[in-house]
Amino acid sequence: MEYKNRSVVIIGFGGMGSSWAESFSTQGGEISAIVDPDPSAEESVSQYNASLYSSLESMPTKLSEEVWCIATPSESHIEYLREAIKRGVNDVLVEKPVTTAPMEAKDLDFSSVRGSVDFIELEHPVVKTILKHISESDFELGGAVHWRGKTSRKIRPYILDDMVHDISEIFALYNFLEYEKSGISVADVKNVTDWSETERVDDSFSEGAHDVSGTVLLEGFNNESICFKGGFNQRNERRYFLWVDENYETAYFGSTIRRDHLTPTACKITGWKNVCNSIETCLKGDIRNDIEISDFIESVDGKVIQSGSTANDGLSRMELIASNILSGEKSPADIKLGLLADELIYEIYQQQNTVDPY
């Protein structure tokens, strides 16, 4: 695939912004400008021969027509999206979430811009393998369990940063099943404040410590239950999901995190008893390392269909997304889908009887 030598503007040059700059650059993009008010950014941008601007107002319009990557704090994304539309930018990639206040985006018209949102886990080999298997079958969703256990989340609410990925994976599944994504609603929210606000305290966890956890229940297109669970445990970070068919005869399990103690794995589970046992195990959050994944797969007679997280054509997921956008594609999801996810996240917070973490 050949890429145009396209001009890329990076807005926000923190951890994600600098990573996106590298990804776009390796895929043939020309980093022409970086917008960041922090003067220390000047030391890092020299490798790109790019101009550094403290604000959009100080950046010449002529640099604004090709590709923008918005990697600023979440609450400012809409401001930059408005300016991108106004300036006639061709392609925009925005970090998730698109907005923390969905009503602010109701008047935006994205018809003139190819807008992408960074649902990066949609490019995960485990997720793509399972979706491919489902696309080749007569699978109809009967229920889902997603568990995300973090070892630390000190500043940003957990759901804002992580649960949105689970929602994006459900949306991707719905695309394959030709379900209406707007048919998903929030049914119940429990202990999410503890889940999203708890800080790691090194001395407070013993080897046998349990997760501080919360639960979000969604009701799906055909009244199926979609359960998001997770929380914090000092030594047991993990992320996995289980998608169950409507007859409880087939299920797909995917563990997506790669760490020293975990290898990304996907497997297919068949048989009513095995599927029911897999649901019980996944709801407990007891799959914490490669040994427990292996024991789980053996206990439910699962068949491994993907092991490891081999990059696509030698590219990292960020590089793959960057190359797609440079080629004029929306990748991995468009902004409208991002906004639909943001609306669900907002509704989850609305159902809390606590102060809004935003």
N, C-alpha and C positions, 0 to 999 in steps of 0.2 A: 504494500500500500504506500502510495506517495503522499507526502504532506506538503501543503503550502508553507512557505516561510512566513507564517502569520505572526503579527504583533500581539503580544500578550501583556495585559496590565494586571499586576497582582495588587489587590487592595487589602492591606493588613499583612504584615510580614513577621508574624509570630511563628509558633511551631508549625501550624498547618500551612500558613502562607508560604513559608520558606520551603516546605516539602513540596507544595504544588509548583512553586517556581522551578525547582529541580526537575520535577516530573515533566512539566511542559517543555523545559529546555532540552531534556534528553530526547524528546519526541519531535524535535524540529521547530518548536516555537521560539520566537525571538522575544525575550523579556525586555520590553522597551521601556516600561515604567513600573515603579513600585510606589504605592501610596501608603505612608505610615508616618504619624506625627512624632515618633520616637527618633531622635537624632542618632541614636546608637545603631539604627538600622543601616546607616551609611557604610559601616564597616563590612556588613554582610552582603550588600548588593553589588559590590565592586566586581565580583566574579562574572556578573551578567552584562557588564557595560551598560547598565540601565540607569535612567534618571530617577532620582528619589524626590518625591513631592510630599509635603506635609498634609496636603488635603487635595480633594478633587478640584476645588476652585483654582488651585495653582497649577493644575496639570493642563497642558494645551489640548484643545479639542481634537486635533489631528491624531492624537495617540489613542483615541477612544473608539475607533470604528471596528476593530477586529474581535479580540477575545478579552473578556474580563473574568478574573477569578476573585470572588468576594470571600475573604477569610477573616473578617473582622468579628468583634463580639456580636452575639446573636441579635441583640436588640437593635443593631444598626443595619442589618441586612436589607430591610425594606427601603431605607433611605438610599442605599447604593443601587438597588434594583430600579427605583424610580429614576435615578439619574442615568442608568444604563439605557432605559427605554427612551428617555428624553434625548440622549446623545446618539441614538441609533446604533447601538452596539450590536454586532451580528450574533455573537455567542456569549452566554454568561453561565459560569459555574458558580453556584453559591453553596457554601458549607451549610449543613443542616444544623438547626432548623431554619427554614426559610424565614419564619417570623415567630416571635413569642406571643404575638397578638394578632391572630388571624383576621380580625375585622379590619385591620390596617391595610390588608391586601385586596379587599373586595373590589376596589375601584381600579386595580391595575389591569392593563391589557397587555398580555404577553404575546399577542399575535405577530408582532414585528421582531421578536427576538427568539432565538433558539435557546431556551433556558433549561439548565440542568441543575439538579440538586445532588449533593454528595451522599447518596445511599450506597456507600462503598461495599457493604457486605453483599449486595446483589451480584457483585463480581466474584464472590468467594467460590472456589471450585466445588466445595461441598454443597452449597446452595444450588449452584448451577447443575450439578450432577443429579440431585434429587428432583429438581424441576424438569430436567430432561426425561427422567424415568416416568414422572407423573404425566408428562405430555404424551408419552407413548402408551398410556394405559387408560382405563376407564375410571380412574380414581375420582371419587366425589368426597369432599371434605366433611367429616363428621365431628371433628374436634381437633384442638391443637394445644400443646403445652410448650411454653418457652421459658427457659431458666437462664438468668444472667447473674452470676455471682462475681462481685468485684472485691479486690483487696483494699482499695482506697478510693474514695470520692470525696475530696475535702472541700471543694469550692462550688462546683456546678451541680445542680440537681441531677440525680442519676437518670431520671426519665428523659430529661431534655437531651442528654448526651447519648444514652444507650437504648432505651426502650423504643425510640423512634426507628432503630434498625430492625427490631422485631416486627414493628408495624409495616415497615417497608418489605420485609420478607413475606408477610401475610399478603400484602398487596400484590407482590410478584406471583404468589401462588394463585390468587384470585384471577390474575390476568390469564394464566394458563387454563384455569377452570371456566373462564368466561363468566365469572360472577361480577355483580355490581359492587364495587368497593364502597360506595356510599351507603350500602346496606349494613355496614358494620357500625355498631353502637356500643356505648359503654354501659355495662350492666352493674358493676360493683367495683369499689375501690377500698382496699383495706391496708392500713399501716404504711401508706406510701410516704408520709412525712418522715418517719424513721428511716425508711428505705433510701430516700433521696438526700437526707441531710446528715446522716450518721458519719462521723469522722473516724478514721482509724486511730486507735490509741494503742501504741505498741505493747504496753504492759497489761492490757486488759483482756488479752486473748490467751487462753490456755490451748493446749493441743486439741482438746475435745470441744472447743467452743463452737456453738451453733451460730448460724447466720442470723444477723438482724435482717428480717425479710418483710416484704410486702407482697400484695397480690392485686392484680388488676384483671377483672373478668370482662371480656367483650362478648357481645352476641353477634353472630355472623349472619351472612346472607340468607342461609337456610336455618336460622336459629341454632347453628352449631356454637358450642362453647369454645372460646379462645382464651386461654389462661396464661397470663404473664406473671411469673414469679421470680423472686431473686432478692439479693441483698448483699451483705458484706461478711466476709470472713477473712481474717488476716492471711491465712495460708492456703486458701482453697478457691482461687479464681477459676471460673469455668463459664462457658456459654454453650447451651445446646437447645435443640427443639425437637418435638415429636409431632408429626402430622398424621392423623388417623383418618381412615376412610369411613364412610357413613355406616358400613356394615360391621365395622370393627374386625375386619378380616385382614387388613393390610395397614401397615404404618411405616413411616420413614423417619429415621432418627438421624440428626446431624449435630455433631460437635464441631464448632467452628473456630475455637480459639487455638492458637499455637503458642505453647510455652514449653519450658523444660519438662513439665509434668504432663503435658497434653499434646497429642497429635490430632489434627483435624481428621474426622472420620464420619462417613455416612454409611448407613446400612438400611436394608429393607427387612421388615418383620412381617411374618404371615401367621395366620391362625388366631382365632378369637382369644384363646387363653394367653398366648404370648403377647398379643396386643394389649390386653387388659393388664398384664403384669408390667409391661413397659410403661403404661400410663402411671401406674402406682409408683414405680421407681422414679420416673422423671419428676413427678409432683413433689417428691421428698427432697429433691436436690442432692441426691446421694452419688451422682456421677462426677467425681472430682479429679480423676487422673487416669492415665492410660490403663492401669491395672483394673480400675473399676469400670472403665469403658469395655475392656475385654471381657470381664466377668458378666457385665450387663448383656452384651451381645450374645455370649454363650448361653446365658440363662433364658433368653427369649428366642433362641435359635435364629438369630439375625444373620443376614448375609451381607458382608461388607461390599459396598459398591464404589467407595472412594476412600483412599487413605492418604494423608498428607495434603499439602496445599500448594501443589505445583503451580507456578505462575503461568498465566496465559501467554503462549508463544514467547516465553522468556521475559515477559514484562510483569512488573508488579501491578497490583490493582490500580494504584494511582496513575502509573504510566499508561495503563490501558485506557483509563477514563480520559486522560489528557490527549492521547493519540486519537481517540474517537472524536473528541470535541474539536481538535485541530482539523479533522476531516469533515467537519460540518454536521456531526451527529449529536443528538441529545443522549447523554450518557451519565450515569446508568439509569436515571429516571428524570422525568421532566418536572418543572417547577409546580405545575398544577397538582401532580401527585404528592409533591412535598407539602403543599399547602393543605391537602386533604389529611395527611398525617399530622400536621400541626393542629388541625381542628380537633382531631381525636385526643391529642396530648392536652390541649386546652380544656377539653371536656373532662378529662381525667382529673385535672386540678380543680375544676369547678365542683366536682363531687366530693372533694375533701372538706371536712369541717374544721379546717385549720387555715392559718395565714398562707396566702399564695407564696410559694418559694421563689417565684420570679421577682 
